[in-house]
Amino acid sequence: MTRKQQAGFTLIELMIVIAIIGILAAIAIPRYQDYTKRANVSEGLQLAAAAKTAVTEVYSTSSNFPTSNDAAGLQAANKITGNAVDSVTVGTGGVITVNYNATVADTAELTLTPDSATDGGSITWSCTRNDAMDAAWVPADCRSTTST
């Protein structure tokens, strides 16, 4: 009688494969978490785009920045929400503040500040983040921080 040799993986080979998968997961999971945070932050910037347009329109017609959502012709701040956004607020001088919920980070916010140019009335926007938001989550022009 002939004996048939068994085919398969040894225990050592299986342990090596599991170790490799563990190393790859340890690298991939934090990268994916940063990716999802960046996607949630961009949601806030998309919601703020309408507020930027409203602030620009008010400034172009009156030469003054609005001081509230109502003055900009927007809904109340708590009505402009998303999956990761609690509110979008227009404040003094047309400054737009995007407040994020715990999906991004508790107390995380971006601030968009308008600056009217004297030549032709165009508006440029500067973007800052507070300390609760990691710089890796925001676009490059929002990487500077403001004190909280």
C-alpha positions as CSV (number, residue, x, y, z in Angstrom):
1,M,0.0,0.0,0.0
2,T,1.3,3.4,-0.9
3,R,1.0,6.3,1.4
4,K,-0.3,9.5,0.0
5,Q,1.6,12.7,1.1
6,Q,-0.7,15.3,2.6
7,A,-0.7,18.7,0.9
8,G,-1.3,22.0,2.8
9,F,0.3,24.8,4.8
10,T,2.3,24.3,8.0
11,L,1.4,26.1,11.1
12,I,4.5,28.3,10.8
13,E,3.5,29.4,7.3
14,L,0.0,30.3,8.5
15,M,1.4,32.3,11.4
16,I,3.6,34.3,9.0
17,V,0.6,35.1,6.8
18,I,-1.4,36.3,9.8
19,A,1.5,38.4,11.0
20,I,1.8,40.1,7.6
21,I,-1.9,40.8,7.6
22,G,-1.7,42.3,11.0
23,I,1.2,44.6,10.0
24,L,-0.7,45.7,6.9
25,A,-3.9,46.4,9.0
26,A,-1.8,48.4,11.5
27,I,-0.7,50.7,8.7
28,A,-4.0,50.8,6.8
29,I,-6.5,51.5,9.5
30,P,-5.0,54.9,10.7
31,R,-4.7,56.0,7.0
32,Y,-8.3,55.1,6.4
33,Q,-9.5,57.0,9.5
34,D,-7.7,60.2,8.3
35,Y,-9.3,59.7,4.9
36,T,-12.8,59.6,6.5
37,K,-12.1,62.6,8.6
38,R,-10.9,64.6,5.6
39,A,-14.1,63.6,3.8
40,N,-16.2,64.8,6.7
41,V,-14.3,68.1,6.9
42,S,-14.9,68.6,3.2
43,E,-18.6,68.2,3.8
44,G,-18.5,71.3,6.1
45,L,-16.6,73.3,3.4
46,Q,-19.3,72.3,0.9
47,L,-22.0,73.6,3.2
48,A,-20.1,76.8,3.8
49,A,-19.9,77.4,0.0
50,A,-23.5,78.6,0.0
51,A,-22.8,80.9,3.0
52,K,-19.7,82.3,1.1
53,T,-21.9,83.1,-1.9
54,A,-24.5,84.8,0.3
55,V,-21.9,86.9,2.1
56,T,-20.3,87.9,-1.2
57,E,-23.7,88.9,-2.6
58,V,-24.6,91.0,0.4
59,Y,-21.2,92.7,0.2
60,S,-21.4,93.4,-3.5
61,T,-24.8,95.1,-3.1
62,S,-24.3,97.0,0.2
63,S,-20.4,97.2,0.5
64,N,-20.9,95.8,4.1
65,F,-20.5,92.3,5.3
66,P,-23.5,90.7,6.9
67,T,-23.4,90.0,10.7
68,S,-25.7,87.0,10.9
69,N,-27.2,84.2,9.0
70,D,-30.5,86.2,8.7
71,A,-28.6,89.3,7.3
72,A,-27.0,87.1,4.7
73,G,-30.3,85.6,3.7
74,L,-29.5,82.1,5.1
75,Q,-31.4,79.7,7.3
76,A,-30.6,79.7,11.0
77,A,-27.2,78.3,11.8
78,N,-28.5,75.1,13.4
79,K,-30.6,74.4,10.3
80,I,-27.5,74.1,8.1
81,T,-26.3,70.7,9.1
82,G,-24.8,67.5,7.7
83,N,-23.6,64.1,8.9
84,A,-20.5,65.7,10.5
85,V,-21.6,69.4,10.7
86,D,-23.6,70.8,13.6
87,S,-24.0,74.4,12.2
88,V,-22.7,77.0,9.8
89,T,-22.8,80.5,11.3
90,V,-22.3,83.9,9.7
91,G,-20.9,86.3,12.3
92,T,-19.6,89.8,12.6
93,G,-17.7,91.0,9.5
94,G,-19.1,88.1,7.4
95,V,-16.9,85.5,9.2
96,I,-18.3,82.0,8.6
97,T,-17.8,79.4,11.2
98,V,-18.4,75.7,10.5
99,N,-18.9,73.7,13.7
100,Y,-18.3,70.0,13.5
101,N,-19.8,67.2,15.7
102,A,-18.0,64.2,17.2
103,T,-17.8,62.5,13.8
104,V,-14.8,64.8,13.2
105,A,-13.8,65.9,16.7
106,D,-15.7,67.5,19.6
107,T,-15.5,71.3,19.4
108,A,-13.7,71.2,16.0
109,E,-14.4,74.2,13.8
110,L,-13.2,75.9,10.6
111,T,-13.4,79.7,10.3
112,L,-13.6,81.3,6.8
113,T,-12.8,85.1,7.0
114,P,-13.6,87.4,4.1
115,D,-11.2,90.1,3.0
116,S,-12.4,92.7,0.6
117,A,-9.9,93.9,-1.9
118,T,-9.9,97.6,-2.8
119,D,-9.4,96.9,-6.5
120,G,-12.7,95.9,-8.1
121,G,-14.5,94.8,-4.9
122,S,-13.4,91.2,-5.1
123,I,-13.3,89.1,-1.9
124,T,-10.6,86.7,-0.9
125,W,-11.2,84.1,1.8
126,S,-8.8,82.9,4.5
127,C,-9.4,79.7,6.3
128,T,-8.2,78.7,9.8
129,R,-8.9,75.8,12.1
130,N,-9.0,75.5,15.8
131,D,-6.8,73.3,17.9
132,A,-9.4,70.5,18.1
133,M,-9.0,69.7,14.4
134,D,-5.9,67.9,13.2
135,A,-4.0,69.7,10.3
136,A,-4.0,66.4,8.3
137,W,-7.8,66.6,8.0
138,V,-8.1,70.1,6.4
139,P,-7.1,71.5,3.0
140,A,-3.6,73.1,2.8
141,D,-4.9,76.6,3.0
142,C,-6.7,75.9,6.3
143,R,-3.7,74.4,8.2
144,S,-3.0,77.5,10.3
145,T,-4.7,77.5,13.7
146,T,-6.5,80.1,15.8
147,S,-6.6,80.0,19.6
148,T,-9.6,78.4,21.2
